[in-house]
Amino acid sequence: MADRVLVIGSGGREHALAWKLAQSPHVKHVFVAPGNAGTADNGKISNSAVLVSNHTIVIQFCKDHNIGLVLVGQEALLAAGIVDDLRAAGVRCFGPSAKAAQLASNISFAKAFLDRHGIPTARWKAFTNPQEACRFIISTDFPARVVRARGPAARKAVTIAASKEEACRAVQEIMQDRMFGEMVVIEELLQGEELSCLCFTDGVTVASMPPAQAHKRLLDGDQGPNTGGMGAYCPVPQVWQSFSS
């Protein structure tokens, strides 16, 4: 394990990574860029103002500070290829390549991947024209009520509509606001529990983590808009007993 580690990101995910890494006797110091209030001057953890969007600057920072390992938690940077650039410069980095990161950053790519490999997923279709998307919503014989944007802020542009009319309004809003990208994915609404089953892998070996469940909706009782993240909990009572056995 490296003496000095750099964790890239500013959310709870990166906070948890830095907190756990700092507990290792093999880690001398953990830098978090840009970090948050919880990672600022916290024992072996400190924030860094290095400009993470500039991969050349990050590479130089790693060389200047003898960083032995970089962990990237921020999805937009993974999609932008920061792992590819760091590895090409000889910096050890944990995270997916830009191509692999599309499974999380590009909803239409992910859905097509699932279909291509026979992995069950909700029925869907992608559109770049809002009128065509609305015609599809109105004509479907299944509840096409989930509207997802594809773009750098797509995780914050998910609408679970109560009606086809609301879904059409969401399409218009997303397509008019170009910060969410120029494509929408209309998806079948699936009811039930939603779980995240995450794994670590080096490309050969897979080590699974316990399932977790996120708080997606803003309000109690699964009401209100979807959010970019309201926290999560683990273990999940609904599946923990069967998973652990």
Long-range contacts (C-beta under 8 A, 24 or more apart in sequence): 1-26, 1-27, 1-68, 1-69, 2-26, 2-27, 2-67, 2-68, 2-69, 2-92, 3-27, 3-28, 3-29, 3-66, 3-68, 4-28, 4-29, 4-30, 4-31, 4-65, 4-66, 4-67, 4-68, 5-29, 5-30, 5-31, 5-67, 5-68, 5-69, 5-70, 5-71, 6-30, 6-31, 6-32, 6-33, 6-48, 6-58, 6-61, 6-62, 6-65, 6-67, 6-69, 6-70, 6-71, 7-31, 7-32, 7-33, 7-70, 7-71, 7-73, 8-32, 8-33, 8-52, 8-58, 8-70, 8-71, 8-72, 8-73, 8-74, 8-77, 8-82, 9-33, 9-72, 9-73, 9-74, 9-77, 10-34, 10-35, 10-36, 10-74, 11-36, 11-73, 11-74, 11-229, 12-229, 12-231, 13-73, 14-39, 14-73, 14-74, 15-39, 17-71, 17-73, 18-45, 19-45, 21-71, 31-65, 31-67, 33-58, 33-61, 52-77, 52-82, 53-77, 53-80, 55-80, 55-81, 55-82, 55-85, 55-86, 56-85, 58-82, 58-86, 59-85, 59-86, 59-89, 59-91, 62-86, 62-91, 63-91, 67-91, 68-92, 69-93, 69-94, 70-94, 70-95, 71-95, 75-101, 75-104, 75-105, 75-155, 76-105, 76-152, 78-104, 78-105, 79-104, 79-105, 79-106, 79-152, 105-154, 106-150, 107-148, 107-149, 107-150, 107-154, 107-185, 108-150, 108-183, 108-185, 111-185, 111-187, 122-146, 122-187, 122-188, 122-189, 122-190, 123-187, 123-188, 124-185, 124-186, 124-187, 124-188, 125-185, 125-186, 126-150, 126-183, 126-184, 126-185, 126-186, 127-171, 127-183, 127-184, 127-185, 127-186, 128-182, 128-183, 130-171, 130-172, 130-175, 130-176, 130-184, 133-168, 133-171, 133-175, 133-184, 133-186, 134-168, 134-171, 134-172, 136-186, 137-164, 137-167, 137-168, 137-171, 137-186, 138-164, 138-168, 140-186, 142-188, 142-189, 143-188, 143-189, 144-186, 144-187, 144-188, 144-189, 145-188, 145-189, 146-186, 146-187, 146-188, 146-189, 147-171, 147-174, 147-184, 147-185, 147-186, 147-187, 148-184, 148-185, 148-187, 149-174, 149-180, 149-181, 149-183, 149-184, 149-185, 150-181, 150-182, 150-183, 150-184, 150-185, 151-179, 151-180, 151-181, 151-182, 151-183, 152-179, 152-181, 153-179, 153-180, 153-181, 154-180, 154-181, 155-228, 155-229, 156-180, 156-227, 156-228, 157-181, 158-226, 159-225, 159-226, 160-189, 160-217, 160-226, 193-238, 195-236, 195-238, 195-239, 196-232, 210-234, 210-235, 210-236, 210-240, 210-243, 210-244, 211-235, 211-236, 211-239, 211-240, 211-243, 212-236, 213-238
